[in-house]
Amino acid sequence: MAQKIIQNGQTVMNAPGEGNPTCAIIFNNLTGVSIQGKREQQAYLAMMFHDFPKLTYGEIELWEDGKLIDKGNINK
């Protein structure tokens, strides 16, 4: 099961391989589903923007095995 996160038509993160839910977990963190509190969310985003320079605020998509699974937004 290959997963990837796409933003503005570009892959910003991918996790190839079987049984690797990494992108789904990160997607939920980026969109605020799994992180409670504005301060914690902003700290997480700052770290991710540093580690993944292509990543920015705006819409992102979660893909798995070539199929769109979910869409969400990274909000300020």
DSSP file (Angstrom, degrees, kcal/mol; ACC not computed):
  #  RESIDUE AA STRUCTURE BP1 BP2  ACC     N-H-->O    O-->H-N    N-H-->O    O-->H-N    TCO  KAPPA ALPHA  PHI   PSI    X-CA   Y-CA   Z-CA
    1    1 A M              0   0    0      0, 0.0     2,-0.5     0, 0.0    19,-0.4   0.000 360.0 360.0 360.0 105.5    0.0    0.0    0.0
    2    2 A A        -     0   0    0     14,-0.2    63,-3.1    17,-0.1     2,-0.3  -0.793 360.0-172.1 -93.1 128.7    1.8    3.1   -1.3
    3    3 A Q  E     +AB  15  64A   0     12,-1.7    12,-3.1    -2,-0.5     2,-0.3  -0.875   7.2 173.1-119.1 152.2    0.6    6.4    0.2
    4    4 A K  E     -AB  14  63A   0     59,-2.2    59,-3.0    -2,-0.3     2,-0.5  -0.990  26.3-135.0-153.7 155.6    1.5   10.0   -0.6
    5    5 A I  E     -AB  13  62A   0      8,-2.6     7,-2.7    -2,-0.3     8,-1.3  -0.953  24.9-165.2-110.6 128.6    0.5   13.5    0.2
    6    6 A I  E     +AB  11  61A   0     55,-2.3    55,-2.4    -2,-0.5     2,-0.4  -0.924  10.0 179.4-117.6 138.2    0.1   15.9   -2.7
    7    7 A Q  E >  S-A   10   0A   0      3,-2.7     3,-1.9    -2,-0.4    53,-0.1  -0.990  73.5  -7.2-138.4 130.4   -0.2   19.7   -2.6
    8    8 A N  T 3  S-     0   0    0     51,-0.4     3,-0.1    -2,-0.4    -1,-0.1   0.853 129.8 -55.7  54.5  38.3   -0.6   21.9   -5.7
    9    9 A G  T 3  S+     0   0    0      1,-0.2     2,-0.4     0, 0.0    -1,-0.3   0.473 117.5 107.4  78.6   1.9   -0.1   18.9   -8.0
   10   10 A Q  E <  S-A    7   0A   0     -3,-1.9    -3,-2.7    44,-0.1     2,-0.5  -0.915  73.4-119.3-116.9 140.1    3.3   17.9   -6.4
   11   11 A T  E     +A    6   0A   0     -2,-0.4    -5,-0.2    -5,-0.2     3,-0.1  -0.638  31.4 174.3 -73.0 122.0    4.1   15.0   -4.1
   12   12 A V  E     +     0   0A   0     -7,-2.7     2,-0.3    -2,-0.5    42,-0.2   0.596  68.3  10.1-102.9 -15.4    5.4   16.5   -0.9
   13   13 A M  E     -A    5   0A   0     -8,-1.3    -8,-2.6    39,-0.0    -1,-0.4  -0.954  63.6-177.0-161.2 139.5    5.6   13.2    1.0
   14   14 A N  E     -A    4   0A   0     -2,-0.3   -10,-0.2   -10,-0.2   -12,-0.0  -0.994  13.3-168.0-142.5 154.3    5.4    9.5    0.1
   15   15 A A  E     -A    3   0A   0    -12,-3.1   -12,-1.7    -2,-0.3     5,-0.2  -0.754  16.9-168.6-139.1  87.3    5.5    6.2    2.0
   16   16 A P        +     0   0    0      0, 0.0   -14,-0.2     0, 0.0     2,-0.1  -0.410  41.6  59.9 -74.2 153.6    5.9    3.3   -0.4
   17   17 A G  S >  S-     0   0    0     -2,-0.1     3,-0.7     2,-0.0     2,-0.2  -0.287  82.9 -58.1 116.8 162.3    5.4   -0.2    1.0
   18   18 A E  T 3  S+     0   0    0      1,-0.2   -16,-0.0    -2,-0.1     0, 0.0  -0.529 110.4   6.6 -79.4 137.6    3.0   -2.6    2.6
   19   19 A G  T 3  S+     0   0    0     -2,-0.2    -1,-0.2     1,-0.2   -17,-0.1   0.802  85.9 134.2  67.0  32.0    1.5   -1.8    6.0
   20   20 A N    <   +     0   0    0     -3,-0.7     3,-0.4   -19,-0.4     4,-0.2  -0.826  22.8 170.5-117.8  92.0    2.9    1.8    6.3
   21   21 A P     >  +     0   0    0      0, 0.0     4,-2.1     0, 0.0     3,-0.3   0.189  40.5 119.3 -85.6  19.0    0.2    4.2    7.4
   22   22 A T  H  > S+     0   0    0      1,-0.2     4,-2.6     2,-0.2     5,-0.2   0.892  72.7  47.6 -53.6 -49.6    2.7    7.0    7.9
   23   23 A C  H  > S+     0   0    0     -3,-0.4     4,-2.9     1,-0.2    -1,-0.2   0.873 110.1  53.0 -64.5 -36.8    1.2    9.5    5.4
   24   24 A A  H  > S+     0   0    0     -3,-0.3     4,-2.0     2,-0.2    -1,-0.2   0.908 111.4  46.2 -64.6 -41.1   -2.3    9.0    6.7
   25   25 A I  H  X S+     0   0    0     -4,-2.1     4,-2.0     2,-0.2    -2,-0.2   0.935 115.1  46.0 -66.1 -46.5   -1.2    9.8   10.2
   26   26 A I  H  X S+     0   0    0     -4,-2.6     4,-3.1    -5,-0.2     5,-0.2   0.898 109.4  55.8 -64.3 -40.6    0.8   12.8    9.1
   27   27 A F  H  X S+     0   0    0     -4,-2.9     4,-2.2     1,-0.2     6,-0.2   0.933 108.6  47.7 -55.1 -47.9   -2.2   13.9    6.9
   28   28 A N  H  <>S+     0   0    0     -4,-2.0     5,-1.8     1,-0.2     6,-1.4   0.871 112.9  48.8 -63.8 -36.9   -4.4   13.9   10.0
   29   29 A N  H ><5S+     0   0    0     -4,-2.0     3,-0.9     4,-0.2    -2,-0.2   0.925 111.3  49.3 -66.8 -44.4   -1.8   15.8   12.0
   30   30 A L  H 3<5S+     0   0    0     -4,-3.1    45,-0.3     1,-0.2    -2,-0.2   0.862 112.9  46.5 -63.4 -36.8   -1.4   18.4    9.3
   31   31 A T  T 3<5S-     0   0    0     -4,-2.2    -1,-0.2    -5,-0.2    42,-0.2   0.439 116.0-112.6 -89.0   0.7   -5.2   19.0    8.9
   32   32 A G  T < 5S+     0   0    0     -3,-0.9    -3,-0.2    -4,-0.4    -4,-0.1   0.543  82.8 120.7  85.1   7.1   -5.7   19.2   12.7
   33   33 A V  S   <S+     0   0    0     -5,-1.8    -4,-0.2    -6,-0.2    -5,-0.1   0.902  84.6  29.1 -69.0 -40.7   -7.7   16.0   13.0
   34   34 A S  S    S+     0   0    0     -6,-1.4     2,-0.5    -9,-0.2    -1,-0.2   0.524 109.0  73.8-101.8  -7.2   -5.3   14.4   15.5
   35   35 A I        -     0   0    0     -7,-0.4     2,-0.4    -6,-0.2     6,-0.1  -0.936  64.5-155.3-115.0 124.8   -3.8   17.4   17.2
   36   36 A Q        +     0   0    0     -2,-0.5     4,-0.2     4,-0.0    -3,-0.1  -0.793  57.2  37.5 -97.4 136.8   -5.8   19.3   19.8
   37   37 A G  S  > S-     0   0    0     -2,-0.4     4,-2.1     3,-0.1     5,-0.1   0.377  74.0-114.1  98.6 131.1   -5.0   23.0   20.5
   38   38 A K  H  > S+     0   0    0      1,-0.2     4,-2.6     2,-0.2     5,-0.2   0.883 114.0  52.5 -63.0 -41.8   -3.9   25.8   18.3
   39   39 A R  H  > S+     0   0    0      2,-0.2     4,-2.1     1,-0.2    -1,-0.2   0.920 111.4  46.1 -63.6 -44.6   -0.4   26.1   19.9
   40   40 A E  H  > S+     0   0    0     -4,-0.2     4,-2.2     2,-0.2    -1,-0.2   0.899 112.9  51.0 -64.2 -41.0    0.4   22.4   19.5
   41   41 A Q  H  X S+     0   0    0     -4,-2.1     4,-2.6     1,-0.2    -2,-0.2   0.931 110.7  47.9 -62.6 -46.3   -0.9   22.5   15.9
   42   42 A Q  H  X S+     0   0    0     -4,-2.6     4,-2.3     1,-0.2    -1,-0.2   0.871 111.1  50.8 -65.1 -37.1    1.3   25.6   15.0
   43   43 A A  H  X S+     0   0    0     -4,-2.1     4,-1.8     2,-0.2    -1,-0.2   0.912 111.6  48.2 -65.0 -42.3    4.4   24.0   16.6
   44   44 A Y  H  X S+     0   0    0     -4,-2.2     4,-2.5     1,-0.2    -2,-0.2   0.929 111.8  49.4 -63.3 -45.4    3.8   20.8   14.6
   45   45 A L  H  X S+     0   0    0     -4,-2.6     4,-3.1     1,-0.2     5,-0.3   0.902 107.7  53.9 -62.8 -41.1    3.3   22.7   11.4
   46   46 A A  H  X S+     0   0    0     -4,-2.3     4,-1.6     1,-0.2    -1,-0.2   0.914 111.0  46.5 -59.3 -42.7    6.5   24.8   11.9
   47   47 A M  H  X S+     0   0    0     -4,-1.8     4,-2.3     2,-0.2    -2,-0.2   0.925 114.7  46.5 -64.1 -45.3    8.5   21.5   12.3
   48   48 A M  H  X S+     0   0    0     -4,-2.5     4,-2.6     1,-0.2     7,-0.2   0.896 109.8  52.6 -67.5 -39.9    6.9   20.0    9.2
   49   49 A F  H  < S+     0   0    0     -4,-3.1    -1,-0.2     1,-0.2    -2,-0.2   0.856 111.5  48.6 -63.8 -33.5    7.4   23.1    7.1
   50   50 A H  H  < S+     0   0    0     -4,-1.6    -2,-0.2    -5,-0.3    -1,-0.2   0.920 116.9  40.3 -69.2 -44.5   11.1   23.0    8.1
   51   51 A D  H  < S+     0   0    0     -4,-2.3    -2,-0.2     1,-0.3    -1,-0.2   0.767 124.7  37.0 -77.7 -26.5   11.5   19.3    7.3
   52   52 A F    ><  -     0   0    0     -4,-2.6     3,-2.2    -5,-0.2    -1,-0.3  -0.768  68.2-176.1-128.4  84.2    9.4   19.4    4.1
   53   53 A P  T 3  S+     0   0    0      0, 0.0    -1,-0.1     0, 0.0    -4,-0.1   0.700  80.5  61.6 -59.7 -22.7   10.1   22.7    2.3
   54   54 A K  T 3  S+     0   0    0    -42,-0.2     2,-0.2   -43,-0.1   -44,-0.1   0.705  87.2  93.8 -74.5 -17.7    7.5   22.0   -0.5
   55   55 A L    <   +     0   0    0     -3,-2.2     2,-0.3    -7,-0.2    -3,-0.1  -0.550  50.1 150.1 -80.8 137.3    4.7   21.9    2.2
   56   56 A T        -     0   0    0     -2,-0.2    18,-0.1     3,-0.1     2,-0.0  -0.885  50.4 -60.9-150.5 179.7    2.8   25.0    2.9
   57   57 A Y  S    S+     0   0    0     -2,-0.3     2,-0.3    16,-0.1    18,-0.2  -0.378  89.5  60.3 -66.0 149.0   -0.6   26.3    4.0
   58   58 A G  E    S- C   0  74A   0     16,-1.9    16,-2.8    -2,-0.0     2,-0.2  -0.818  89.7 -15.9 129.6-168.2   -3.6   25.3    1.8
   59   59 A E  E     - C   0  73A   0     -2,-0.3   -51,-0.4    14,-0.2     2,-0.3  -0.450  54.3-176.8 -75.6 139.9   -5.3   22.2    0.4
   60   60 A I  E     - C   0  72A   0     12,-2.9    12,-2.4    -2,-0.2     2,-0.4  -0.931  11.5-147.6-130.7 159.0   -3.6   18.8    0.6
   61   61 A E  E     -BC   6  71A   0    -55,-2.4   -55,-2.3    -2,-0.3     2,-0.5  -0.969   5.7-144.9-128.2 142.9   -4.7   15.4   -0.7
   62   62 A L  E     -BC   5  70A   0      8,-3.0     7,-3.3    -2,-0.4     8,-1.4  -0.941  22.0-172.7-106.6 123.3   -4.0   11.9    0.6
   63   63 A W  E     -BC   4  68A   0    -59,-3.0   -59,-2.2    -2,-0.5     2,-0.4  -0.904   8.8-171.5-117.1 144.4   -3.5    9.2   -2.1
   64   64 A E  E >  S-BC   3  67A   0      3,-2.6     3,-1.8    -2,-0.4   -61,-0.2  -0.974  73.9 -18.0-137.8 122.6   -3.2    5.5   -1.6
   65   65 A D  T 3  S-     0   0    0    -63,-3.1   -62,-0.1    -2,-0.4     3,-0.1   0.868 129.2 -50.2  49.9  42.7   -2.3    3.1   -4.4
   66   66 A G  T 3  S+     0   0    0    -64,-0.3     2,-0.4     1,-0.2    -1,-0.3   0.515 116.3 111.6  79.9   5.8   -3.2    5.8   -7.0
   67   67 A K  E <  S-C   64   0A   0     -3,-1.8    -3,-2.6     0, 0.0     2,-0.4  -0.928  72.3-117.2-116.3 137.1   -6.6    6.6   -5.5
   68   68 A L  E     +C   63   0A   0     -2,-0.4    -5,-0.2    -5,-0.2     3,-0.1  -0.578  35.2 172.9 -70.2 122.7   -7.7    9.8   -3.8
   69   69 A I  E     -     0   0A   0     -7,-3.3     2,-0.3    -2,-0.4    -6,-0.2   0.817  57.9 -11.0 -99.6 -42.0   -8.5    8.9   -0.2
   70   70 A D  E     -C   62   0A   0     -8,-1.4    -8,-3.0     2,-0.0    -1,-0.4  -0.994  49.2-148.1-159.3 155.1   -9.1   12.3    1.4
   71   71 A K  E     +C   61   0A   0     -2,-0.3     2,-0.3   -10,-0.2   -10,-0.2  -0.958  27.7 154.9-125.1 148.4   -8.7   16.1    1.0
   72   72 A G  E     -C   60   0A   0    -12,-2.4   -12,-2.9    -2,-0.4     2,-0.4  -0.942  32.7-111.1-158.3 179.0   -8.0   18.6    3.7
   73   73 A N  E     -C   59   0A   0     -2,-0.3     2,-0.8   -14,-0.3   -14,-0.2  -0.956   9.5-141.9-125.0 141.1   -6.6   22.0    4.5
   74   74 A I  E     -C   58   0A   0    -16,-2.8   -16,-1.9    -2,-0.4     2,-0.3  -0.908  35.5-162.0 -94.9 110.9   -3.6   23.1    6.4
   75   75 A N              0   0    0     -2,-0.8   -43,-0.0   -45,-0.3    -2,-0.0  -0.673 360.0 360.0-101.3 149.8   -4.9   26.2    8.1
   76   76 A K              0   0    0     -2,-0.3    -1,-0.1   -19,-0.0   -34,-0.0   0.455 360.0 360.0 -75.6 360.0   -3.0   29.1    9.7
